[in-house]
Amino acid sequence: MENKLKNNTVLDLLFRAANSNPSKTYCKSPNHEFTYQQFTTACIKLSNEIAKKKINNERIGIFLPNSILFLISYFAILMSGNRPALLNYLLPDIALTKLIDNLEPSLLISDRAPLKSEGIIVKIEDYLELEASSIDEKDFRCESSEVGAILFSGGTTGIPKQINHSHKCIISMVDRMEWGWPTNPNEKWLVVAPFTHIYGFLTGVTNPLLKSGTVFIPDAFDPNLIVEKLNSEEITVFGGGPPAIYQALLSVEKFEKSQIPHLRVCPGGGAPFPVAVHKMWKEKTGISIYEGYGMTEIAPISVNTVERGTKLGSAGKAVPDTLIEIVDIETGRKVLNSGEIGEIRVKGPHMMMAYEGNIKETKTTIRDGFIYTGDIGVLDNKGFLSITDRKKDVIFVKGFNVFPREIEELLMSHSNISSVCVVGKQDDRSGETPVAFITLKDNIDISIIKRYCEDTMLPYKVPSEFIVLENLPLTPAKKVDRVALKDRLV
């Protein structure tokens, strides 16, 4: 896939946008606003402060919430010749300490006192009154092979796995995001996913720069506030992400197209979308959610697009120069035919090369040149990929493989269910049994829900319990927290 705009590094993205549109607003929060020129000036100031530490090509952690300060810190670290490590701001101190011990950053940039690491405490007030200056790109060069971002994926030991993505890899991701969700010059973006998550990083940090866009960063995720800002900020691209985000907006009273008159691009990903959510969003807004699939190790992998076609319930077709195969769950060696369910493995130019310092996990994940995703799915004869479940979420009932998503899709088709998550519970007789956590639009007798399942699915797939909650718990990435729900069953 040819890079038509000739961006070789993430800094090239910023410099190109800043030089083309210096007085245009780049990033905005409820209380502050920076033009591209003001923003680059702020980055240079922090970069100079980092340079005083006499470090080069070292890991520097960013421990900040989604904010203008996060963006300044990220690009300042690159300008200083160092490697930004994106640390989840919602990590509790104990987990953060473990991660820092493993990462061993030379510096930590945060808005509060650092833990076990030398740090720089940043405040937005320090960058508000700077005199905007022009930027000489030659002073801040980096190579495409250098690390452009350090992100983290879940680990079996409890310590997140470190992934060093090069500038070249990130630009390949940016190009494929743009291929999947094409944008126009001067788009206005609103992103709620954490910038430390691969989806939030691409939709909030890198891709808006591609065509000199403006990023609005809300202080928090409040559905009513988000709907108001989609209107008042004239947002055209909503980086919604997983289905829970879209479901939350659908719950806003009298939510309809008139409240989001400028919105035109709605990417979806992070978790499989129930068909019912697609239909409700289209019915309410007149806009389609274009669902895609990706992971920290390689993103995006597939996307539904206007040009290549869409299929509800699928994650679309493979992005350019990317191979998707379905292999048997047991060995991962037999490539299955279209229509057969198995583990998804992928490879492409934007895939990670290794987990830093973790040979064992790398060998488990990367085999024969493919990334084994740990996701279960199926390819149809037209190349559309459907994600069935996570390999680890498959429920084994009396020797049968039960896929939670199948049950969730059916439950979501019930007119009185607003959200659902199905998890497995240990059972002495059947090994495991499905349990459904649901939220309801109106109170009804659960026996009606159970009868609905009994009338429409095989007996061993019918949940043994239906637990009604006011809201389903979410992870920091706004996905339904299956672990938290499973813990309720212990």
N, C-alpha and C positions, 0 to 999 in steps of 0.2 A: 504494500500500500504506500503510494508516494506521499511524502509530506509536502503538500503544495505550498505551504507558507514558509518553508525552510527554517523552522524552529528546531534548533539542535539541543537546547537546554531550557530548563524552566525559567532561568533568568532572561533568555531570549524572548520568551513570551511576554514578560513584564516590560522589558526595554522597548520592544516593538509597540506595545500598546501605549506606553508612556510617551514615547517620541511622536506617535501619531496623534494622540489626543491628550496633551498635557493638562488642559483645563477641564477635562471631562471628569465627572464624579466616578471614582473607582469603587470605593467601599463606603458604606453608610450604616450607622446604627441608629437607634432611637434618639441618641443625643449628640452624635458627632458625624462628620462627613469629611472625606479626603478626596481631593482630585488626584489624578494619576501623578502629577508633578509633586504635590504635597506629600503623597504617599512615598514616592521614591526618595524624597528628601529625608523623611522620617526613617526609612530603612538605612540610609547612609549614616545617619546619626547613631543608630544603635549598632550598626556594623563597625563604626569607629570605636565605640565603647568595647565591643567584643575584641577588637584588634589590640586594645591595651592589655588584654590578658595574655598576649604572646602565644596564642594557640593557632594551629593550622591543621586542616584535615582531621579534626577531632570531632567526636560525637558531642553535640550540644542538645540537651533536652528542652523541649517546649512544654511547660505545664500551665496551660491557660485554657479558658473556655473559648468557644467560638466568639471571636471578637476582632476588631480592627487590630488590637495589640497582637493577637495570634498571627495575623497576616504580616504585620511589620516584622515580628520576630522571625518568622519562617524565611522571608526573603533577606533579612539582615544576616542571618546565619550563612546563607548561600553566598552573599556578597563578601563575607569575611573569609571565605575559603574553607568553611567547615561543613559538617554534616548534620542536618536537623533531624532529631528524633522526636516523633509526635506522641506525647504521653497523654493518655485519657484523663481528662480533668476530673472525672467522677470516681477515679480510683481512691479507695480509702487509704489512709496513711500507711497501714501495714503492707498492703499490696503494692503501693507505690515504692516503698522502701525496698521490697524484694526486687522489683523491676529495676530500680536504680542500681542496686547492688550487682545485678546481672549485666546491665548495660554499661556501667562505669563511665558516665558522661564526664567530660572535662569541665562542663559548665551547665547550669540549669537556669533557664529564663522563666520567671513566674511572676505572679502578682502577690505572692506571699513568700515568707522565709523558706529557703530551700531545705530539703531533707538530705543530710549526709552528702552534700555536694556543694561546691562553690557556686554561687548564683548571682544573677542580676535581677533585681526586682524592678519591674517596669510599671509605669503609670501612664495612662493616656494623656494626662495633663502635660507631660514632658514633651509631647510631640505636636501640641496644638498651635503653638505660636511660632513655629519655625518659618524662616524665610525660604520660600520655594526656590530651588536651584536646578539648573540643568544637570543632566547626568552624562558622564562619559563612559560608555560601555566598556572601553578598553581597560578601565580601572577595575573591572569586576568580571573578568573572564573565568569560565570554568569549562571543563571538557565533558562531552556527552557520556563518557564512560565513568565519570565520577558519581558518587552517591548524591541523588537529588532529594531523597526522603527516606527515613527509616520508619517503617510502620510495624505494627505488631498484630499477630494472629494468635488465637487461643492455643494453649499448650497442654499436653496431657499431664505435665508435672505441676500445673497450676501457675507456672511462669510463662507469660506470653512469648511466642516465638518471634525472633527479630528478623525482619525482612528488609534488606538493603536494596531499594529500587534505584537504578541508575537514571540519570537524566534521559538517556536514550529510551529506556523502558517507559518512563513516565510520559514522554512525548508520544510514544506509540499508543499508550493508553488514551491520551488526550485526543489523538486523531481518530481512534475507534469510538470514543464517546461521541465525537462530533459526527462521525459516520452514522451512528445509531440514532442520535437525537439532534438533527441538524439545526443550527441556530443562525440568526441574522445578525448583521452589525448592530451594535448598541443595544443588545438585549439587557433586560433588568431581571436579575436573578434573586430568588429568595430560597435559602437553603437551611434546613433544620437539622440535617444529619451532622454529627460531630465531625469537625475537620480532621480529627485523628483517625476516622474510619475511612477506608479507601473510597467509598462512594461520596462521603462528605468532602474528602480531600479533592477529588476530581471536580465535583460540581460546585464547590465553594472556593477552592484555592486556584486551581489551574485553568479549567475550561472557560470561565468567564473572561479570562484575559485574551483568549484566542481571537475574539472580534471586538475587543475594547468594551466589554460589558460593564455593568454596574452591579455590585453585590450588596444586597440589603441583609444585615445580620440581626435578627431579633434577639432580645435579651433572654428569652426563654420560649419554650413551646407551649403556647396557650392557644387552643383551636380558634376561639373567638378573636383573639388578637391577630393570629395569622391571617384569617379571612379578611379582617379589616385592612391589614397591611398589603395583602394581595391587590386590594383596590386602591388604597391611597398612594401606594408607592408605584402603581402602574406596572406591577410585576408581569413579565411575559414568560419566564421560565421558573417553574416551581420544582425545586429539588426535593420532592416529597420523600422518595425512598420506599420503605416497606409499607405493606398494606395498612398497618395500624395507624399510620399518619393520615392516610386518605380516609380511613374509617372515622377518625377523630374529627376531621373537617366535615364529613357528612353528617355528624351528629349536631353540628351547629344549627341553631334554630333558623328556619327559613333560608338555609343555604341554597343558592341557585346561581345561574350564570350571571345575573345582573350584579352580583356581589364580586365577581372576578372578571370584569369586562375585557381586560387586556391579556389575560392568561391564554397561552396557546401551546406551550410545550410542558408535558407532564411525564417525566421519566418515572419509572417504577422499578424497584429491585430491592435486594436485601433479604427477601423472603418470598416464596410463591404467593401469587395473588389468587384468592378465590374468585371464580368467575362472577359471583354475585357482586363483589366489590367493583369489578370493571363495569358491570351493567348499571349499578346504582350511580357511579360517578358520571358515566356517559349520560344517563337519564337526567341527572340534576344539573350538569354543567354544559352538556353538549360537546365536551372535549374527551378524547380518548386517552387513557393511560397507556403509554407504550412501555410494556414490561421488558426488562432485560435480566441478565444473570451475570454475576461476577463474584470474585472473592479477593481477599487481600493479595493472594499469590498471583492472580492474573485477572484483570478487569478492563473492559467488559469481555465476556465470553460469547454471549449471544444477545440479540436484541430483536424485538418486533419493530418493523419499520414500514413506512408508507411505501417505499420503493420495492422492498423485498417481500412484503406481505405481512399480515398479522394473523394470529390464531389465538383466540381467547383460551386461557388455561395453559398457554405455553410461554416459554421465555424467548421465543423467536428463533432466528437462524444464526449460525456462526458469523462473527464479525470477520472482516477480511484477513486472509492469511492465517486463519485459525482452524485447527482440526478438532472436531468433537467426536469421540467414540463412546459407545456403551459396551462395557465388558462385564463378564460374569462376576457376581458379588464374592464368590468363594475364593477364586485365585487371581482375578483381575487380568487374566491372560487371553481369554477367549473373547474375540470381538463379536458382539451379538448383532442380529439382523434388526432392521427397522421394525418397530412394534414390540420388541422384546425389552423387558425392564432389567436394568443392571446398574452398575456404578458408572458414573460419568468420569471420563478422563479427557484431558485437553492439552493442546500445546500450541504455542504461537510466539511471535516475536516480542510480546509484552509480558511474558511469564517470568517469574522470579528464577534465579539460578540456584539459590540455597537458603536455608535458614542459618543465619550467622551463628557460628559456634555450636551448631547442633547437627552433627553428622547423622545420628540415629533417626531423628525426625525427617531429615532431608531424604534419606534413603527410603523411608516409608512413603513419603509423599511423591517424590520424583522417581519414576521408574521407566526405563526404555524411552526416555526423552519426553514423557508425558507427566503432567501433574494429575495425580489421583485426587479427585475433589472430595471424596467421602460423601457425595450426594448421590441419591438414587434417581434415575430418570429414564426417559425413553425418547428415541428419535422416530418421527414418522417418515413416511416415504417421500415427503417434500423437504425434509431437513429441519422441521420445527422440533425444538427440544422442549420437553415438558419435565419439570422437576417433580418427582413424586415425594421424596422425603430425604432427610439426612440418614445416612447409613446407620448411625448410632440411634436414630429415633424409631427405626422399624420395630414394631411390636410383634413378638412371637407368641401366637395363640394356638395351642394344641398342634404345634408343628407347622402352622400356616404363617406366612409373612403378611402382616396387616400394616398397611401404609396409612399413617394418621391423616395425610392430606385428603385421601379418598373420603374418609368419614367427615372431615371438616367441610369439604365441598358440599356434601349432601346436607349437612346441618345448616350451612349458610343459605341453602336454597329454601329453608323454612322461613316464612314471612315474618316470624316473631323473634328470630335470632339475629342479633347485631354483630356478634363476634364469637369465635370459638377456637379452642386449642385442645387437641386430643393427645394424651400421653399414656404411656404404659405403666401399669401397676403390677407388682409381683402377685402371683396367685398360685396357691398350692396345687390346685387341680389342673389348671390350663397352662401353667408357666407364667404367662402374663395375661392381662385383660385390659382393653381400652377404657379410659376414663375421659369424659368430655367436660371441660370447663367452658361455660357459656355465659354470655351476657344477653339479656332480653330487652326488647323494646317495650313490652307490656308484661305484667305478671300473668302467667298461665300455669296450669297444672303440668308438672314435669312428665306425668304419665302420657300426655299428648305428644310430647317430644319423643319419648321412648317408643310409642306406638308408631310414630312416623318413621323411625329408623327400622323397626321390625318389619314394616311393610315394604321397605325399599332396599334392604341390604341383607347379605348372608348373616345367619345367626351369630357366628363367631366374631363378626365385625361390629355388632351392636354394643355400644358402651355399656359396661356394667353399672356405671354411675354417671349421673349428670349433676354437676356442681355449679350452681348459679352464683356469679360474682357481679359486683357493681361495675368493675373494670378489670380487664386482664392485665397482669403486671408486665412491664416492658423493660428491656435491657437499655443501656445507655444509647445503643444504636437504634432504639425505637422498634425493635423486633419483640414479639411476644416471648417472654422469659419462660421457656419450657422447664428449665432447671428449678426455678422458684415454684412452679406449679407441681412438679414432681415431689419437691420437698414437702408440700402440703399433704401428700399421701403417705408419708413415712409415719 
